[in-house]
Amino acid sequence: MKQLKTKGQIKEYYESECIARDYEKSRFIDGVGHLIHENQVRIIKYYVSKVKGDKIMEIAPGPARITSEIKVRSGIAIENSPEMLKIANNKRLKNWRFKKGDAFNLDLRKQFNLIYTLRFVRHFKLEDRKKIYKQVYDHLISEGYFIFEAPNQIIEIPWRKLVGIHKYPIYDKFWSKKELIKEMEYSGFGVVTLKNSINLFFLQEPISKILLFLKFKIGIVKFLEKINIGIPLEWIVICKKR
């Protein structure tokens, strides 16, 4: 199976009912996936608190994986997949409004204090990423925060060669730290910080797959996360509009 790389292919993939239904369970329940989710939620919560939960936008929330854990005073989540929207709306989250929309053409005619998106930017080639950045830039106040995650090429490339690219149906971009900072600066953002996530992947991932008891493996994976050697699986990128 060839990797899905175009906007149209990726859109169609996430509109599938079975992909929407199993999205959280298939990706974020096990050891490493669970910790990825926890790390993302913790960082988003911190920066939402800095802007007092006001005027927050999430792009591509999927089934409200992150959204359901983020308390806001005023938030809007833009999702293109009707199946994902159905699941998100059923969660009936306070102060969040879910709206069908295209991240490449938002045109909301309002600006936000913070915009975040996870498991989205990484799936697109540079020209499409630039279009996303432009939409985010236009919808942020001056000095507003933009947060997303970026896979680290030092970890991801050898890992996927080892297990087989065919196991990953959707295209992912892998960055070097230098390339990532340069890309954001070119798009009008200053990188405030890069937060490491999954610090010992080549130990944590096998533990996730081998151990049978969920709580036990999650505990070990979280313990290993404390050992930070500076080469994470991914960064959570915190930027500000310049």
C-alpha positions in Angstrom: 0.0 0.0 0.0 1.4 3.4 -1.0 1.5 6.1 1.6 -1.3 8.7 1.4 0.3 12.0 0.8 -2.1 14.5 -0.9 -4.7 16.6 0.9 -7.5 14.7 -0.8 -6.2 11.3 0.2 -5.7 12.3 3.8 -9.1 13.9 4.0 -10.8 10.8 2.6 -8.9 8.6 5.1 -10.0 10.5 8.1 -13.6 10.6 6.9 -13.9 6.8 7.3 -16.3 5.8 10.1 -14.0 3.0 11.3 -10.9 5.3 11.5 -12.9 7.8 13.5 -14.4 5.2 15.8 -11.1 3.5 16.6 -8.8 6.6 16.5 -8.2 7.0 20.2 -8.2 3.3 21.1 -5.7 2.3 18.4 -3.2 5.1 19.0 -3.3 6.5 22.5 -4.2 3.7 25.0 -1.0 1.7 25.1 2.2 2.8 26.9 4.0 5.2 24.5 0.7 6.4 23.0 -0.7 7.1 26.4 2.3 9.1 27.4 2.3 11.0 24.1 -1.3 12.0 25.0 -0.4 12.9 28.5 2.5 15.1 27.5 0.5 16.9 24.9 -2.4 17.6 27.3 -0.1 18.9 30.0 1.6 21.4 27.7 -1.6 22.6 26.1 -3.2 23.0 29.5 -0.3 25.1 30.7 -0.4 27.5 27.8 -4.2 27.7 27.8 -3.9 28.8 31.4 -1.5 31.5 30.4 -4.1 33.1 28.2 -6.8 32.4 30.8 -8.7 30.0 28.6 -10.0 32.8 26.4 -10.2 32.7 22.6 -8.7 29.3 22.0 -8.9 27.4 18.6 -8.0 23.8 18.0 -7.6 22.7 14.4 -8.3 19.1 13.5 -9.5 17.9 16.9 -10.6 14.5 15.5 -12.8 12.8 18.1 -11.9 15.6 20.7 -9.0 13.5 22.1 -7.2 16.6 23.5 -10.2 19.0 23.5 -12.1 16.9 26.1 -9.3 17.5 28.6 -8.9 21.2 28.0 -11.1 23.6 30.0 -11.6 27.0 28.3 -13.8 30.1 28.7 -14.2 30.3 25.0 -13.0 27.7 22.4 -13.8 26.7 18.9 -12.6 23.4 17.2 -12.5 23.1 13.4 -12.8 19.6 12.0 -13.3 18.6 8.4 -14.4 14.9 9.0 -18.1 14.5 9.7 -17.5 11.2 11.4 -14.9 12.8 13.8 -17.3 15.7 14.4 -20.1 13.3 15.3 -18.0 11.7 18.0 -16.6 15.1 19.3 -20.1 16.6 19.5 -21.4 13.6 21.5 -19.0 14.5 24.2 -20.9 17.8 24.9 -17.9 19.7 26.1 -18.5 22.9 28.0 -17.5 26.2 26.3 -16.3 24.4 23.2 -18.0 24.8 19.9 -17.3 22.3 17.1 -17.5 23.5 13.6 -17.0 21.8 10.2 -14.3 23.6 8.3 -11.2 23.4 6.2 -7.9 24.2 7.9 -6.6 25.5 4.5 -9.4 28.0 4.3 -10.6 29.1 7.7 -11.8 32.6 7.1 -13.3 33.0 10.6 -12.9 36.7 10.7 -11.7 36.7 14.3 -8.4 36.3 16.0 -7.4 34.0 18.8 -5.0 34.1 21.8 -3.9 30.5 21.2 -4.2 28.0 18.3 -3.1 24.4 18.6 -3.2 21.4 16.4 -1.9 17.9 17.0 -1.4 15.0 14.6 -2.1 17.3 11.7 0.7 19.6 10.4 3.1 16.6 10.2 1.0 14.9 7.6 1.6 17.5 4.8 4.4 18.5 2.4 6.0 21.9 2.8 3.8 23.8 0.4 0.7 22.6 2.2 2.3 23.3 5.6 2.9 26.8 4.5 -0.8 27.2 3.8 -1.7 26.0 7.3 0.9 28.3 8.8 -0.6 31.3 6.9 -4.1 30.4 8.1 -2.9 30.2 11.7 -0.9 33.4 11.4 -3.9 35.3 10.1 -6.1 34.1 12.9 -3.7 34.8 15.8 -3.4 38.1 17.7 0.1 39.6 17.8 2.2 37.5 20.2 -0.5 34.8 20.2 0.6 31.2 20.7 0.7 28.5 18.1 1.4 24.9 19.3 1.8 21.7 17.4 4.0 18.6 17.5 7.0 17.7 15.2 8.5 14.3 14.9 12.3 14.1 15.2 14.1 12.7 12.2 16.9 11.2 14.3 14.5 8.8 15.9 11.7 8.3 13.3 13.7 7.5 10.2 15.7 4.6 11.6 12.7 3.3 13.5 10.4 3.2 10.4 13.2 1.6 8.3 13.4 -1.0 11.0 9.7 -1.9 11.3 8.7 -1.1 7.7 7.3 2.0 6.2 4.3 0.0 5.0 3.0 0.0 8.6 2.4 3.8 8.4 -0.3 4.5 5.9 -0.2 8.3 6.2 2.8 10.5 5.2 4.7 12.1 8.0 7.3 14.9 7.9 10.4 14.4 10.1 12.4 17.5 11.1 15.8 18.3 12.5 15.7 20.9 15.2 17.5 23.5 13.0 15.2 22.9 10.1 12.1 23.2 12.3 13.1 26.5 13.8 14.0 27.9 10.4 10.7 26.8 8.9 8.7 28.5 11.7 10.7 31.7 11.4 10.2 31.8 7.7 6.4 31.5 8.3 6.4 34.5 10.7 6.7 32.6 14.1 9.3 32.8 16.8 9.9 29.5 18.5 9.5 30.0 22.3 10.6 26.5 23.2 10.6 22.9 22.0 9.3 20.5 24.7 10.7 17.0 24.4 8.3 14.1 24.3 9.2 10.4 24.6 12.8 10.6 25.7 13.9 7.0 25.4 11.7 5.7 22.6 13.9 2.7 21.7 13.4 1.4 25.2 9.8 2.7 25.8 8.3 1.3 22.6 9.4 -2.3 23.0 8.1 -2.2 26.6 4.8 -1.0 25.3 4.5 -3.9 22.9 6.0 -6.7 25.1 4.4 -6.2 28.5 0.9 -7.5 29.0 -0.4 -5.4 31.9 -1.4 -1.9 30.9 -0.9 -0.1 34.2 2.5 -1.8 34.7 3.8 -0.9 31.3 2.5 2.7 31.5 4.3 3.0 34.8 7.6 1.9 33.4 7.3 4.0 30.2 6.5 7.1 32.4 9.5 6.3 34.7 11.9 6.1 31.7 10.5 9.5 30.5 12.4 11.2 33.4 15.7 10.2 31.8 16.1 13.0 29.3 19.1 12.6 26.9 17.9 15.3 24.6 16.9 13.2 21.6 13.1 12.7 21.9 10.7 11.0 19.5 9.0 14.4 18.9 8.9 17.9 20.1 5.9 19.9 21.2 6.6 23.2 19.4 5.5 26.4 21.2 5.6 29.4 18.9 4.5 33.0 19.0 3.3 35.1 16.2 5.9 37.8 15.5 
